[in-house]
Amino acid sequence: MSEYDTWKMSDPADDLPDPPEVTKDRAESLAECVINHMEERKLIMRLVEYYGDNEAQYQQDWADYEQQFEEVS
């Protein structure tokens, strides 16, 4: 089998580069980019989805929100 035949039969996903490693700096940079360029409603829906998948973070953020509200009162 020629190299061409091997390539032709291979999975195209095998030719894709590995996704970048998630680091704190990259995540922070991407978060800033998303906040600066995404419509507010889309950003809200992204957080809704995140909270749906991360209940512990939702509970923590909700507790922080309630604490801030109590401090203002």
N, C-alpha and C positions, 0 to 999 in steps of 0.2 A: 504494500500500500504506500502510495506516495505521501509526501508531507502535505500536499494540497488535499488529498482525500481525507487524511487524518484531521486537518483543520476544518474541512467542510462538514465532517460528521461530528465535530466537537460542539459542546454547548457554548453558544455565544457568550453566556455569562462568564465563562472561564477567561475570556479575553478582557473583561473589565478590571480596572485597577481595584485594589482593596479600598474599602471606604476609609476615610481618615479616622485616626484614633481620636476618641473623645477625651479631651483634656479640659481642665478648668478654664484655661485661657481661651481655647477654641469655643467652648460652650458659652462663655461670657461674651465673646465677640459676636457669635451668632445670635445670642439673645438681644444684644444691643441693635444689631441689624434688623431683626424681626420687629422689635418695638418701633424703630425709626421708620420702617417702610411698610408695615402691614396696616391695613385699615383697622380701626378700633374694634369693629364688630367681629372681624376675623380673629383678632387677637383674643377677644373675650371667648369666642368659641374654642380656640386652641386651649385656653386655660380650663374651660369646662371639661373638655376631653381629658386633659391632664389630671384634673381632680377626680374624674371618674375612674381613672386607672391608678390613682395614688391617694387612697382615702386617708392615710396617716398624714400626708402633707396638707390635705384639705382641712383635717381637724386642727392641725397646728396653725395654719393660716387663719382659720376661723377664730381660734382662741386669741391670736394676736390682734385680729380685727376687733373682737369684742373688748379686749383690754384697751385698745386705743379709744374706742367709743366711750368707755367708762371714764377714762382720763379726761376727756373733753367735757363730760357732763359736770 
